[in-house]
């Protein structure tokens, strides 16, 4: 009897403790996100008066790169990747100076037309504030790591207005194929509290009502499977393009500031010769697709290129908003090929399916589809999200994700390694297998010739 009472008292104390801790982290995330979004709106409104504002991108990308490299190297890239790395390699230890540096560098990049997102900075700021809060309380490494995961959930939930999907994203994005249930409750608390705090201080979130949703039939189910494959292949293209672009800029034999200027110059060319729709956040194109407007067939390609150049050359920002753009464009194109009356619905499903594949977060993406577009998405979006997740294989826009489970029993991979290394290991295994088959075939024919 005493043992049962002790067990219940301990669990009760744990719930109270993590409700309090996660509520503080959620409130900090909500306030940080509100500050970031207001700063971005102010800067974007100021520069929006000048039609050729993006001509300054070479200098702006260089300034952003210099600011990050000089003050806070951990603020480089698209934010969430650095937080995942900190969780796995440093038990969530993140320098507090990352928060203001990431805010300023990202506002500069996005306001002047850099193609990046706003969720990475919010997740990194939430995680950085959570890490500082844990240090203030002198928590041990395990508890600080939990708080930082809550910061990821809070940042994601508050920037998109999806408290449940944000909480799930924070615990699903860390390990491929595994949910960290020990952080599930505090992550939900952080996401929900952060969402309410953000709305209380004036942050508003768009609500998209999809006018026509397909009926659940055998034909619509098959189309969701096909869309998942289509979005998975485009997610794979984005991941490989970002990897290639990043490596290409690193290999250039010149100073990093010159690389940033070159990247900014390429973005100016895209804005001038192709369209300015592929610069900045691209929210106008996302809204158009979700409202049933046909987008250009090459929209997903040009947004992928612009995002890869921005982040690869030293620009600061997230990657999920560009993923939303690319996914919306992919679903839009799929609808025009297969079933145009569902242009808005397929754009919405494509948006979340591409996130599921690119970030390896099918559950969070499925819940996000329902939170953002209503319960009518429940029979359709999860199918496309799961297929997209499987098609991508062991690749991710977040290479520091740890491989928790294999997507197929046929893959000879060891769990526990980063996803980036796992994908490379699988390619090497296939190459060795192919070389072995060819070698054995050649040996067989040589022996046969000798016998003959």
C-alpha positions in Angstrom: 0.0 0.0 0.0 2.8 2.4 0.9 4.5 1.6 -2.4 1.4 2.5 -4.4 0.9 5.8 -2.4 4.5 6.7 -3.0 4.2 6.0 -6.7 1.1 8.2 -7.1 2.5 11.0 -5.1 5.7 10.9 -7.2 3.6 11.0 -10.5 1.4 13.8 -9.1 4.6 15.9 -8.2 6.0 15.2 -11.7 2.8 16.5 -13.4 2.8 19.6 -11.3 6.6 20.2 -11.9 6.4 19.8 -15.7 3.2 21.8 -16.0 5.0 24.7 -14.3 8.2 24.4 -16.2 6.6 23.9 -19.6 4.2 26.7 -19.0 7.1 29.1 -18.5 8.8 27.8 -21.6 5.6 28.1 -23.6 5.1 31.7 -22.4 8.7 32.6 -23.3 8.3 31.0 -26.7 5.0 32.9 -27.4 6.5 36.2 -26.4 9.7 35.6 -28.5 7.6 34.6 -31.5 5.4 37.7 -31.2 8.4 39.9 -31.0 10.0 38.2 -34.0 6.8 38.4 -36.1 6.2 42.1 -35.3 9.8 42.9 -36.2 9.5 41.1 -39.5 6.1 42.8 -40.3 7.6 46.2 -39.5 10.7 45.6 -41.6 8.8 44.1 -44.5 6.3 47.0 -44.5 9.1 49.5 -44.5 10.9 47.9 -47.5 7.7 47.1 -49.4 7.5 50.7 -50.5 10.5 50.1 -52.8 9.8 47.8 -55.8 13.5 46.9 -56.2 14.2 46.2 -52.5 15.7 42.8 -53.2 18.6 44.4 -55.1 20.3 44.8 -51.7 20.3 41.0 -51.1 24.0 40.5 -51.8 25.0 43.0 -49.1 22.2 41.8 -46.7 23.1 38.1 -47.0 26.8 39.0 -46.4 25.8 41.1 -43.4 23.6 38.3 -42.0 26.4 35.8 -42.5 29.0 38.1 -40.8 26.7 38.8 -37.9 26.1 35.1 -37.2 29.7 34.0 -37.7 31.0 36.9 -35.4 28.5 36.7 -32.6 26.8 33.3 -32.5 27.9 30.5 -34.9 25.2 28.3 -33.5 22.6 30.6 -35.1 23.8 29.6 -38.6 21.6 27.9 -41.1 17.9 27.2 -40.6 17.6 27.1 -36.9 15.8 23.8 -36.1 18.8 21.7 -37.4 21.1 23.4 -34.8 18.6 22.8 -32.0 18.3 19.1 -33.0 22.1 18.9 -32.9 22.2 20.5 -29.5 19.7 18.1 -28.1 21.6 15.0 -29.3 25.1 16.2 -28.8 25.1 18.8 -26.0 22.1 17.7 -23.9 20.2 20.9 -25.0 22.9 23.4 -24.1 22.4 26.5 -26.2 24.1 29.9 -25.7 21.6 32.6 -24.9 23.2 35.0 -27.4 21.7 32.8 -30.1 18.3 34.3 -29.5 18.9 38.0 -30.4 21.4 37.2 -33.2 19.0 34.7 -34.8 16.1 37.2 -34.6 18.1 40.1 -36.2 19.8 38.0 -38.9 16.5 36.3 -39.9 14.5 39.6 -40.1 17.3 41.0 -42.3 17.3 38.0 -44.6 13.5 37.7 -45.0 12.6 41.4 -45.1 15.0 42.0 -48.1 13.8 39.0 -50.0 15.8 36.0 -48.9 13.9 32.8 -49.5 13.7 31.1 -46.0 11.1 30.5 -43.3 10.1 31.8 -40.0 9.7 28.6 -37.9 13.4 27.9 -37.6 14.2 31.1 -35.7 11.1 30.7 -33.5 12.1 27.1 -32.6 15.7 28.1 -32.0 14.7 31.2 -29.9 12.2 29.1 -27.9 14.9 26.4 -27.3 17.5 29.0 -26.4 15.3 30.6 -23.8 14.4 27.2 -22.5 18.1 26.3 -22.1 18.7 29.6 -20.3 15.7 28.9 -18.0 17.1 25.5 -17.2 20.5 26.9 -16.4 18.8 29.5 -14.1 17.0 26.8 -12.2 20.3 24.7 -12.2 18.5 21.7 -13.6 20.5 18.6 -14.5 21.3 17.7 -18.2 18.3 15.4 -18.6 15.7 18.0 -17.4 17.3 20.8 -19.4 17.1 18.6 -22.5 13.4 18.1 -21.9 12.9 21.9 -21.5 14.7 22.5 -24.8 12.5 20.0 -26.6 9.5 21.9 -25.1 11.0 25.1 -26.6 11.0 23.5 -30.1 7.4 22.6 -29.7 6.5 26.0 -28.3 8.3 27.8 -31.1 6.7 25.7 -33.8 3.2 25.9 -32.3 3.3 29.7 -31.9 4.6 30.6 -35.3 1.9 28.6 -37.2 -0.9 28.6 -34.7 -1.0 24.8 -34.5 -0.6 23.9 -30.8 -1.1 20.2 -31.1 0.9 19.7 -34.3 3.6 22.0 -32.9 3.9 19.8 -29.8 4.1 16.7 -31.9 6.6 18.2 -34.2 9.0 18.9 -31.3 9.1 15.3 -30.2 8.8 13.7 -33.7 11.5 15.6 -35.5 14.3 14.5 -33.2 14.3 10.8 -33.9 13.1 9.2 -37.1 10.4 6.7 -36.4 10.3 7.2 -32.6 8.1 9.5 -30.4 9.7 10.7 -27.2 6.8 9.9 -24.9 8.6 11.1 -21.8 8.4 14.7 -23.2 4.9 14.4 -24.7 3.0 16.0 -21.8 5.3 19.0 -21.3 5.5 19.6 -25.0 1.7 19.8 -25.3 1.7 22.2 -22.3 4.4 24.4 -23.9 2.6 24.4 -27.3 -0.8 25.2 -25.9 0.4 27.9 -23.4 2.6 29.4 -26.1 -0.2 29.6 -28.6 -2.5 31.4 -26.0 0.2 33.8 -25.0 1.0 34.7 -28.6 -2.7 35.3 -29.4 -3.1 37.4 -26.2 -0.3 39.8 -27.3 -1.8 40.2 -30.7 -0.5 37.5 -33.0 -3.2 36.3 -35.4 -3.3 33.2 -37.6 -4.9 32.6 -40.9 -7.7 30.0 -41.2 -8.1 28.4 -44.6 -11.4 26.8 -45.4 -11.1 24.3 -48.2 -14.2 24.7 -50.3 -14.3 21.2 -52.0 -12.9 18.1 -50.3 -13.0 14.8 -52.2 -15.2 12.0 -51.0 -13.5 8.9 -49.5 -13.6 6.4 -52.3 -11.2 3.8 -53.8 -10.3 6.3 -56.5 -9.5 9.1 -54.1 -7.5 6.8 -51.9 -5.4 5.8 -54.9 -4.8 9.4 -55.8 -3.6 10.1 -52.2 -1.1 7.3 -52.6 0.1 8.8 -55.9 0.2 12.3 -54.4 2.3 11.0 -51.6 4.8 9.5 -54.1 4.8 12.7 -56.0 5.4 14.9 -53.0 8.0 12.4 -51.6 10.0 12.7 -54.9 9.9 16.5 -54.8 10.9 16.4 -51.1 13.8 14.3 -52.1 14.7 16.8 -54.8 14.7 19.6 -52.3 16.8 17.8 -49.7 19.5 16.8 -52.3 19.5 20.3 -53.8 20.0 21.9 -50.4 22.8 19.5 -49.7 24.4 20.1 -53.1 24.1 23.8 -52.9 25.6 24.0 -49.4 28.6 21.8 -50.3 29.1 23.9 -53.5 29.3 27.2 -51.6 31.6 25.6 -49.0 34.0 24.4 -51.7 34.3 27.8 -53.4 37.9 29.0 -52.9 37.1 32.5 -51.6 36.1 34.3 -48.4 32.8 33.5 -46.9 31.5 37.1 -47.4 32.2 36.8 -51.1 30.2 33.6 -51.2 27.3 35.4 -49.5 27.5 38.2 -52.1 27.5 35.6 -54.9 24.4 33.9 -53.4 22.6 37.2 -53.0 23.5 38.1 -56.6 21.9 34.8 -57.8 18.8 35.6 -55.8 18.6 39.1 -57.5 18.8 37.3 -60.9 15.9 35.0 -59.9 13.8 37.9 -58.8 14.6 39.9 -61.9 14.5 37.3 -64.6 12.0 34.7 -63.2 9.7 36.2 -60.6 9.8 37.9 -57.2 7.2 35.4 -56.0 10.0 33.0 -55.2 11.8 35.5 -52.9 10.9 36.1 -49.2 8.3 33.9 -47.4 6.1 33.5 -50.4 2.9 33.7 -48.4 1.0 35.2 -51.3 1.6 32.2 -53.5 0.7 29.8 -50.7 -2.6 31.6 -50.1 -3.3 31.7 -53.8 -2.8 27.9 -54.1 -4.9 27.2 -51.0 -7.7 29.3 -52.4 -7.8 27.3 -55.7 -5.7 29.5 -58.0 -3.5 27.6 -60.5 0.2 28.2 -59.7 3.0 28.1 -62.4 4.1 24.5 -63.1 7.7 25.3 -62.2 6.9 27.1 -58.9 8.2 24.2 -56.8 11.5 24.1 -58.7 12.3 27.8 -58.5 11.4 28.0 -54.8 13.6 25.0 -54.1 16.5 26.8 -55.9 16.0 30.1 -54.2 15.8 28.5 -50.7 18.9 26.4 -51.3 20.9 29.4 -52.4 19.7 31.6 -49.5 20.5 29.1 -46.8 23.6 27.7 -48.6 25.3 31.1 -49.0 24.8 32.3 -45.4 21.3 33.6 -45.2 19.4 33.1 -41.9 15.9 31.6 -41.6 13.9 28.5 -41.4 13.0 25.9 -44.0 9.4 24.9 -43.2 7.7 27.9 -44.8 9.5 27.2 -48.1 8.5 23.6 -47.7 4.9 24.8 -47.4 5.3 26.8 -50.6 6.9 23.9 -52.5 4.3 21.5 -51.1 1.4 23.8 -52.1 2.8 24.1 -55.6 3.3 20.3 -55.8 -0.2 19.6 -54.8 -1.5 22.3 -57.1 0.4 20.8 -60.0 -0.8 17.3 -59.1 -4.5 18.5 -59.1 -4.1 20.1 -62.5 -2.8 16.8 -63.9 -5.3 14.5 -62.3 -8.4 16.3 -60.8 -8.6 20.1 -61.2 -11.9 20.6 -59.3 -9.9 19.7 -56.1 -7.2 22.4 -56.8 -7.5 23.9 -53.3 -7.8 20.6 -51.4 -4.8 19.0 -53.2 -2.7 22.1 -52.6 -3.5 21.9 -48.9 -2.7 18.1 -48.8 0.5 18.6 -50.8 1.6 21.3 -48.3 1.5 18.9 -45.4 2.7 15.8 -47.3 5.9 17.5 -48.4 6.5 18.5 -44.8 6.0 14.9 -43.8 8.6 13.7 -46.3 11.2 16.5 -46.0 11.2 16.5 -42.2 10.3 12.9 -41.5 7.3 14.0 -39.4 4.2 12.2 -40.8 2.2 12.3 -37.6 2.8 16.0 -36.9 2.1 16.8 -40.6 -1.2 14.8 -40.6 -2.4 16.6 -37.4 -1.4 19.9 -38.9 -3.6 19.3 -42.0 -6.6 18.7 -39.7 -5.8 21.7 -37.4 -5.3 24.1 -40.4 -7.9 22.9 -42.8 -10.5 21.1 -40.8 -11.6 17.5 -40.0 -12.5 16.8 -43.6 -8.8 16.3 -44.3 -8.6 13.4 -41.9 -9.3 10.6 -44.4 -6.9 12.0 -47.0 -3.9 13.9 -45.7 -2.5 11.1 -43.5 -2.3 8.7 -46.4 -0.3 11.2 -48.6 1.9 12.1 -45.6 2.8 8.5 -44.8 3.6 7.6 -48.4 5.7 10.8 -48.8 7.6 9.9 -45.6 8.4 6.4 -46.9 9.4 7.6 -50.4 12.1 10.0 -49.1 14.0 7.2 -47.4 16.8 8.1 -45.0 17.2 11.7 -46.0 16.0 14.8 -44.3 16.3 18.6 -44.3 17.5 18.0 -40.7 20.6 15.7 -41.1 21.1 15.6 -37.4 17.9 13.6 -36.9 18.7 10.2 -35.3 17.6 7.1 -37.0 15.2 5.3 -34.6 13.8 2.7 -36.9 14.2 1.4 -40.4 11.6 2.2 -43.0 12.0 -1.3 -44.5 13.3 -4.5 -43.1 15.3 -4.9 -46.3 17.6 -2.0 -45.4 20.8 -3.1 -43.6 21.2 -0.1 -41.4 22.1 0.4 -37.8 19.8 2.6 -35.8 21.2 5.3 -33.6 23.2 7.1 -36.2 22.3 10.5 -37.7 19.9 10.4 -40.7 22.4 12.1 -42.9 25.0 9.3 -42.3 22.4 6.6 -42.6 21.4 7.7 -46.1 25.0 7.7 -47.1 25.6 4.3 -45.6 22.6 2.9 -47.5 23.9 4.3 -50.8 27.3 2.8 -50.1 25.7 -0.6 -49.3 23.8 -0.6 -52.5 26.9 0.4 -54.5 28.9 -2.4 -52.9 26.1 -4.9 -53.5 25.9 -3.9 -57.2 29.7 -4.1 -57.5 29.6 -7.6 -55.9 26.9 -8.8 -58.3 28.9 -7.5 -61.4 32.1 -9.0 -60.1 30.6 -12.4 -59.5 29.0 -12.3 -63.0 32.3 -11.4 -64.6 34.1 -14.1 -62.6 31.5 -16.7 -63.7 31.9 -15.9 -67.4 35.7 -15.9 -67.1 35.6 -19.3 -65.5 33.1 -20.6 -68.1 35.5 -19.4 -70.9 38.4 -21.3 -69.3 36.3 -24.5 -69.0 35.1 -24.2 -72.6 
